[in-house]
Each structure stands twice: as C-alpha cells, then as structure tokens.
Amino acid sequence: MTENDLLAHWTTARWHIIVSQLAPTFLLAVTVWMLLEGLAETPLPVRLAAAGILLASGVLGAAAQFAAAQEGLAVIAQLRALPTVSAIGARVIASARGVDVVRFVGPAIFIAVFVALLWALFL
C-alpha cells in the first residue's frame, strides 16, 4: 500500500472512533437528565430497560471503538514499515500511544460512568 492509501485508512478508522462514541455519550447524557427528572423512581422494569439500553449501546460502542483503534494501529505499523513517510505520516505514527488511550481508557471511563448510573438507578 502507498502512504496515501494508508492515510485514507487512518482517516476512516479515526472517523469510526469518533462516531462510535456518539451514541453511548448521548445515551449517558440523556440518562443523567432522566435521573434528574425522576427515572430512579420509576418501576423496576423501566429502570432495568434503561440500564440494558445503556449497556448494549456501551458494549457495541466500545467494540466498534476498539476495532477501529486496532485498524488504526495496523495502519501505523504499515506506515512504520515504509522507507520514507511525509510529515503527516510521521504525525500519524507518533499518535500510536493516543490510539491505546482510545482502546482502553475510553471503555474504562464508560464502565465507571455506567456503574455510577446503575448506582443512581437502583440504590
């Protein structure tokens, strides 16, 4: 693959990372708003459904985020193997540690927020 091909793949992977965060973030924010509006006092099945929706969205978002980050790391590995790269290619290579943040820290933050919301919903 050429550097331009790899940079196009990088852009796609980066876009997938961004998009994979939208739905879970939106649902978490809506849940906080709904808690302020009395969600914690609704019948148990409603609270269980809210928790299930959050969990499903978070798991799917984290899986998409992790997969896109893995693809990004594959692009970085291929860029490193090229004999020469442009300044943009060098910056993409330098972002490898940031991709690890996406793979591990983002999902960890979701888990922490999800646990806090479960606490607010059920305790």
C-alpha positions in Angstrom: 0.0 0.0 0.0 1.1 3.5 -0.6 1.3 6.1 2.1 -1.8 7.8 0.6 -3.7 4.6 0.9 -2.7 4.1 4.5 -3.6 7.7 5.4 -7.0 7.2 3.8 -7.4 4.1 6.0 -6.3 6.1 9.0 -8.9 8.8 8.3 -11.6 6.1 8.1 -10.5 4.4 11.3 -10.4 7.8 13.1 -13.9 8.7 11.9 -15.2 5.3 13.1 -13.6 6.0 16.5 -15.4 9.4 16.7 -18.8 8.0 15.5 -18.6 5.1 17.9 -18.6 7.5 20.8 -21.6 9.5 19.8 -24.5 7.1 20.7 -23.1 5.9 24.1 -22.3 9.5 25.1 -25.7 10.8 24.1 -27.5 8.0 25.9 -25.4 8.5 29.1 -26.2 12.2 29.0 -29.9 11.5 28.4 -29.9 9.1 31.3 -28.4 11.7 33.6 -31.1 14.1 32.5 -33.8 11.4 33.1 -32.4 10.7 36.5 -32.9 14.4 37.3 -36.5 14.1 36.1 -37.2 11.1 38.3 -36.1 8.0 36.4 -34.9 6.4 39.6 -38.5 6.4 41.0 -40.0 4.6 38.0 -41.0 0.9 38.2 -38.2 -1.6 38.2 -38.8 -2.9 34.6 -38.3 0.6 33.3 -35.1 1.1 35.2 -33.9 -2.3 34.0 -34.7 -1.4 30.4 -32.8 1.9 30.7 -29.8 0.0 32.2 -30.0 -2.6 29.4 -30.1 0.1 26.7 -27.1 1.8 28.2 -25.2 -1.5 28.5 -26.0 -2.6 24.9 -25.0 0.8 23.5 -21.8 1.0 25.6 -20.7 -2.6 24.7 -21.4 -2.0 21.0 -19.7 1.4 21.0 -16.7 0.0 22.9 -16.4 -2.9 20.5 -16.5 -0.5 17.5 -14.1 1.8 19.1 -11.7 -1.0 19.9 -11.9 -2.4 16.4 -11.3 1.0 14.8 -8.3 1.6 17.1 -6.9 -1.8 16.1 -7.2 -0.9 12.5 -5.5 2.4 13.2 -2.6 0.6 14.9 -2.4 -1.7 11.8 -2.1 1.5 9.6 0.6 2.8 12.0 2.5 -0.5 11.7 2.4 -0.3 7.9 3.4 3.3 7.9 6.4 2.5 10.1 7.4 -0.2 7.5 7.6 2.3 4.7 11.1 3.5 3.7 10.1 7.2 4.0 6.9 9.0 5.2 5.6 12.5 4.9 5.2 14.8 7.8 1.6 13.8 8.1 2.6 10.1 8.1 5.1 10.8 10.8 2.4 12.5 12.9 0.1 9.5 12.5 2.9 7.2 13.6 3.5 9.5 16.6 -0.2 9.1 17.6 0.2 5.4 18.4 0.0 6.0 22.2 -3.2 8.0 21.7 -4.7 5.1 20.0 -4.1 3.0 23.1 -6.0 5.6 25.1 -8.9 5.1 22.7 -8.7 1.3 23.1 -8.5 1.2 26.9 -9.3 4.5 28.6 -12.5 5.3 26.7 -14.2 2.0 27.6 -12.9 2.2 31.2 -14.5 5.6 31.5 -17.8 4.3 30.1 -17.7 1.4 32.7 -17.1 3.9 35.5 -20.0 6.1 34.4 -22.2 3.1 33.8 -21.6 1.8 37.3 -22.4 5.3 38.7 -25.6 5.4 36.8 -26.6 1.9 37.9 -26.0 3.1 41.5 -28.2 6.1 40.9 -30.9 3.9 39.3 -31.0 1.1 41.8 -29.7 2.2 45.2 
